């Protein structure tokens, strides 16, 4: 990372991963209630998604005097708990059906500047179906990028078919690490 990249990261509300002090780690497993934002809804508990287009489906605003990293634990450090991500996203039909597609996780500042943290298919995040199986789950260790206070962790989704996502049917478990400033 060059000097300009580090300065731009600080200007965007993102921490410099190489030099920024992290402090004491507080692991937090976020669920749909932490990540769902009613401002993104088209109707009660539903977010619209269009085939082939990334739509913002969730966001979490980092609280004051806090920094956040996507994931938990460091690879190769046996002392730290590791994070496993699990996401099942369902449509709004009478009998909800799993909605396959592509996810993108971003660090986003209040001006809309984004840094991509993770991109993967829904099949990678569902851990073998409706029953969470940690042995099949995707390991998600802590990202180098720190999201600063008042900035956002956002989740975008590009479905394979146009549909609305129904909050009450979805199961999302996203490991994060909080740091107090």
C-alpha positions as CSV (number, residue, x, y, z in Angstrom):
1,X,0.0,0.0,0.0
2,X,1.5,3.3,-1.0
3,X,1.4,6.6,0.8
4,X,-1.4,7.9,-1.3
5,X,-3.5,4.8,-0.7
6,X,-3.0,5.1,3.0
7,X,-4.0,8.8,3.0
8,X,-7.0,8.1,0.8
9,X,-8.1,5.3,3.1
10,X,-7.9,7.7,6.1
11,X,-9.8,10.3,4.2
12,X,-12.6,7.8,3.3
13,X,-13.0,6.8,6.9
14,X,-11.1,3.6,6.5
15,X,-8.1,2.8,8.7
16,X,-4.6,2.2,7.4
17,X,-4.2,-1.5,8.0
18,X,-0.4,-1.4,8.2
19,X,0.0,1.3,10.9
20,X,-3.2,1.8,12.7
21,X,-3.4,0.7,16.4
22,X,-6.2,-1.8,16.9
23,X,-6.5,-2.2,20.6
24,X,-8.6,-4.9,22.4
25,X,-10.6,-7.1,20.1
26,X,-14.3,-7.6,20.9
27,X,-15.7,-10.4,18.7
28,X,-19.3,-9.9,17.6
29,X,-21.3,-12.3,15.5
30,X,-23.8,-10.1,13.7
31,X,-27.2,-11.5,12.6
32,X,-29.9,-10.3,10.4
33,X,-31.3,-7.9,13.1
34,X,-27.9,-6.2,13.3
35,X,-27.5,-5.8,9.6
36,X,-31.0,-5.2,8.3
37,X,-31.8,-1.6,7.6
38,X,-35.5,-0.7,7.1
39,X,-34.4,2.3,5.0
40,X,-33.5,-0.2,2.2
41,X,-37.0,-1.8,2.2
42,X,-39.5,-1.6,-0.6
43,X,-42.2,-2.8,1.7
44,X,-42.3,-4.2,5.3
45,X,-39.4,-6.6,5.8
46,X,-38.6,-6.8,2.0
47,X,-35.7,-5.6,-0.1
48,X,-36.0,-5.7,-3.9
49,X,-33.3,-7.3,-6.0
50,X,-33.0,-7.4,-9.8
51,X,-31.3,-10.1,-11.9
52,X,-27.7,-9.2,-12.8
53,X,-27.7,-6.0,-10.7
54,X,-26.0,-5.6,-7.3
55,X,-28.5,-4.2,-4.8
56,X,-27.7,-3.0,-1.3
57,X,-29.5,-5.5,1.0
58,X,-28.0,-4.6,4.4
59,X,-25.8,-2.1,6.2
60,X,-24.4,-1.7,9.7
61,X,-23.3,1.7,10.9
62,X,-20.2,1.6,13.1
63,X,-20.9,3.2,16.5
64,X,-19.1,6.3,17.8
65,X,-15.6,5.7,19.2
66,X,-15.5,2.2,17.6
67,X,-13.7,0.6,14.6
68,X,-14.9,-2.6,13.0
69,X,-13.2,-5.4,11.0
70,X,-15.1,-8.0,8.9
71,X,-14.2,-11.5,10.2
72,X,-12.7,-12.8,13.5
73,X,-9.3,-14.0,14.5
74,X,-6.0,-14.3,12.6
75,X,-5.1,-17.2,10.5
76,X,-2.4,-19.3,12.2
77,X,-3.1,-17.9,15.7
78,X,-4.4,-20.8,17.7
79,X,-5.3,-18.6,20.7
80,X,-7.9,-16.6,18.9
81,X,-11.4,-17.7,18.0
82,X,-12.0,-17.8,14.3
83,X,-15.1,-16.5,12.5
84,X,-17.3,-18.6,10.2
85,X,-19.7,-16.9,7.9
86,X,-23.2,-18.3,7.2
87,X,-25.8,-16.7,5.0
88,X,-29.1,-18.1,3.7
89,X,-31.2,-15.6,1.9
90,X,-34.8,-16.3,1.0
91,X,-37.4,-14.8,-1.3
92,X,-40.8,-13.4,-0.3
93,X,-43.0,-16.2,-1.8
94,X,-45.7,-17.9,0.3
95,X,-43.3,-20.8,0.7
96,X,-39.9,-19.0,0.8
97,X,-37.2,-20.4,-1.5
98,X,-33.5,-19.9,-1.2
99,X,-32.3,-17.0,-3.4
100,X,-28.9,-17.9,-5.1
101,X,-26.6,-15.2,-6.3
102,X,-23.4,-13.2,-5.6
103,X,-22.6,-11.3,-2.4
104,X,-20.2,-8.3,-2.0
105,X,-19.2,-6.9,1.4
106,X,-17.9,-3.4,1.5
107,X,-16.5,-0.8,3.9
108,X,-18.4,2.3,2.9
109,X,-17.9,5.8,4.2
110,X,-20.7,8.5,4.6
111,X,-19.9,9.8,1.1
112,X,-20.4,6.4,-0.6
113,X,-16.8,5.6,-1.2
114,X,-16.3,1.9,-1.0
115,X,-13.6,-0.6,-0.4
116,X,-14.5,-4.2,-1.3
117,X,-13.8,-6.6,1.6
118,X,-15.2,-9.9,0.2
119,X,-17.0,-11.3,-2.8
120,X,-18.4,-14.8,-3.1
121,X,-21.4,-16.9,-4.3
122,X,-24.3,-17.8,-2.0
123,X,-23.3,-21.5,-2.4
124,X,-20.0,-20.7,-0.5
125,X,-21.9,-19.2,2.4
126,X,-24.7,-21.6,3.2
127,X,-22.6,-24.3,4.9
128,X,-24.4,-27.3,3.4
129,X,-28.0,-26.2,3.6
130,X,-30.5,-25.0,6.2
131,X,-28.7,-26.5,9.2
132,X,-25.5,-24.6,10.1
133,X,-22.6,-27.0,10.0
134,X,-19.4,-25.3,11.1
135,X,-17.2,-28.0,9.6
136,X,-18.5,-27.0,6.1
137,X,-18.7,-23.2,6.8
138,X,-16.4,-20.7,5.2
139,X,-13.7,-19.5,7.5
140,X,-13.6,-15.7,7.6
141,X,-10.6,-14.3,9.5
142,X,-10.3,-10.6,10.3
143,X,-9.8,-8.2,7.4
144,X,-6.9,-5.8,7.3
145,X,-9.3,-2.9,6.6
146,X,-10.8,-1.2,9.7
147,X,-14.1,0.6,9.2
148,X,-14.2,3.7,11.4
149,X,-17.0,5.2,13.4
150,X,-20.0,6.5,11.4
151,X,-19.0,4.5,8.3
152,X,-20.7,1.3,7.2
153,X,-20.3,-2.4,6.6
154,X,-22.6,-2.9,3.7
155,X,-23.8,-6.1,1.9
156,X,-24.7,-6.1,-1.7
157,X,-26.4,-8.9,-3.5
158,X,-26.8,-9.8,-7.2
159,X,-29.4,-12.5,-7.5
160,X,-29.7,-15.1,-10.3
161,X,-33.4,-14.1,-10.6
162,X,-35.4,-10.9,-9.8
163,X,-37.1,-11.2,-6.5
164,X,-37.7,-9.5,-3.1
165,X,-35.7,-10.8,-0.1
166,X,-37.8,-11.4,3.0
167,X,-36.1,-10.6,6.3
168,X,-38.1,-12.9,8.5
169,X,-37.0,-16.0,6.4
170,X,-33.3,-15.2,6.1
171,X,-30.6,-16.5,8.4
172,X,-27.4,-14.4,8.4
173,X,-24.4,-14.9,10.7
174,X,-21.5,-12.6,9.9
175,X,-18.4,-12.6,12.1
176,X,-16.9,-9.2,12.9
177,X,-14.5,-7.7,15.4
178,X,-15.1,-4.4,17.2
179,X,-12.3,-2.2,18.6
180,X,-12.9,0.7,21.0
181,X,-11.1,3.9,20.1
